[in-house]
Amino acid sequence: MQFIIEGGWGVLPASLFGLLSLALALSFAQRGQRSTLLLVAGFSVATLLFGFLGTITGVQSAVRYVSANAAQTEVFLVGLREALNSLVIAFSLTSLSTLVATIGLYRNREALTRPLQATT
């Protein structure tokens, strides 16, 4: 919980989209539906983007504080460490989602190489 508090607001959307991506990757690994794989990719990208956004805004906050209090170099370093929490959660969850989706691709490789059936 301290990790989330220190990381700030950016950890929350990165966690939400990362967990959603992981759940979809698990679903893909079990069922092998191609459309699910597209959602895994999209939510994984969103996870990384929110991780970067949270980190950038955290670094901005740390720089803003230090520029107002020039002697606070240690505070900047602590702020930088906390700001990186958004990227840690984003990359952790995206890595897990990618691994699970890769397992799903391997398990369903024959079904995925067949041409798509046209639906009417």
C-alpha positions in Angstrom: 0.0 0.0 0.0 2.9 2.3 0.8 4.1 1.7 -2.8 0.9 3.0 -4.2 0.8 6.0 -1.9 4.4 7.0 -2.7 3.8 6.5 -6.4 0.9 8.9 -6.5 -2.2 8.9 -8.8 -0.3 7.5 -11.8 -0.1 4.0 -10.1 -3.8 3.6 -10.1 -4.6 3.7 -13.9 -1.4 1.8 -14.6 -2.6 -0.9 -12.1 -6.1 -0.9 -13.4 -5.2 -1.3 -17.1 -2.4 -3.7 -16.2 -4.7 -6.0 -14.2 -7.3 -5.8 -17.0 -4.6 -6.7 -19.6 -3.5 -9.6 -17.4 -7.0 -10.9 -17.0 -7.6 -10.7 -20.8 -4.3 -12.5 -21.4 -5.4 -15.3 -19.0 -8.7 -15.5 -20.9 -6.8 -15.6 -24.2 -4.5 -18.4 -22.9 -7.5 -20.5 -22.0 -9.9 -19.8 -24.9 -7.6 -18.7 -27.7 -10.0 -16.1 -29.2 -8.1 -13.7 -31.5 -10.2 -10.7 -30.6 -9.0 -11.0 -27.0 -5.4 -10.8 -28.1 -6.1 -7.4 -29.6 -7.5 -6.2 -26.3 -4.5 -7.5 -24.5 -2.2 -5.5 -26.8 -4.3 -2.3 -26.5 -4.6 -2.4 -22.7 -0.9 -3.2 -22.4 0.0 -0.1 -24.4 -2.4 1.9 -22.1 -0.7 0.5 -19.1 2.7 1.6 -20.3 1.5 5.0 -21.3 -0.1 5.7 -17.9 3.1 4.4 -16.2 5.1 6.9 -18.2 2.5 9.7 -17.5 2.5 9.0 -13.8 6.3 9.0 -13.7 6.6 12.3 -15.7 4.1 14.1 -13.4 5.9 12.7 -10.3 9.2 14.0 -11.6 7.7 17.4 -12.4 6.4 17.6 -8.8 9.7 16.7 -7.3 11.5 19.3 -9.5 8.9 22.0 -8.7 9.5 21.4 -5.0 13.3 21.4 -5.2 13.4 24.5 -7.4 11.4 26.3 -4.6 13.8 25.0 -2.0 17.2 24.8 -3.6 19.0 23.0 -0.7 16.6 20.0 -0.9 18.6 17.7 -3.2 17.7 14.6 -1.1 14.0 15.4 -1.4 14.4 15.4 -5.1 16.0 12.0 -5.1 13.2 10.6 -2.8 10.6 12.1 -5.1 12.3 10.6 -8.1 12.3 7.2 -6.5 8.6 7.5 -5.7 7.8 8.8 -9.2 9.3 5.6 -10.7 6.7 3.5 -8.9 4.3 4.1 -11.8 6.8 2.6 -14.2 7.6 -0.3 -12.0 3.9 -1.3 -11.8 3.3 -0.7 -15.5 6.3 -2.7 -16.6 5.6 -5.5 -14.1 2.0 -6.0 -15.2 2.7 -5.6 -18.9 5.5 -8.2 -18.6 3.2 -10.7 -17.0 0.4 -10.0 -19.6 2.9 -10.5 -22.4 4.2 -13.8 -20.9 0.6 -15.1 -20.4 -0.4 -14.0 -23.9 2.7 -15.7 -25.4 1.7 -18.9 -23.6 -1.8 -18.5 -25.1 -0.3 -18.0 -28.6 1.8 -21.1 -28.2 -1.1 -23.2 -26.9 -3.4 -22.0 -29.7 -0.9 -21.8 -32.6 -2.7 -24.2 -34.9 -6.1 -22.4 -34.5 -4.4 -19.1 -35.0 -2.8 -20.1 -38.3 -6.1 -21.0 -39.9 -7.8 -18.3 -42.0 -10.6 -16.4 -40.4 -14.1 -17.5 -41.3 -16.4 -14.9 -42.8 -19.5 -14.3 -40.7 -22.8 -13.0 -42.1 
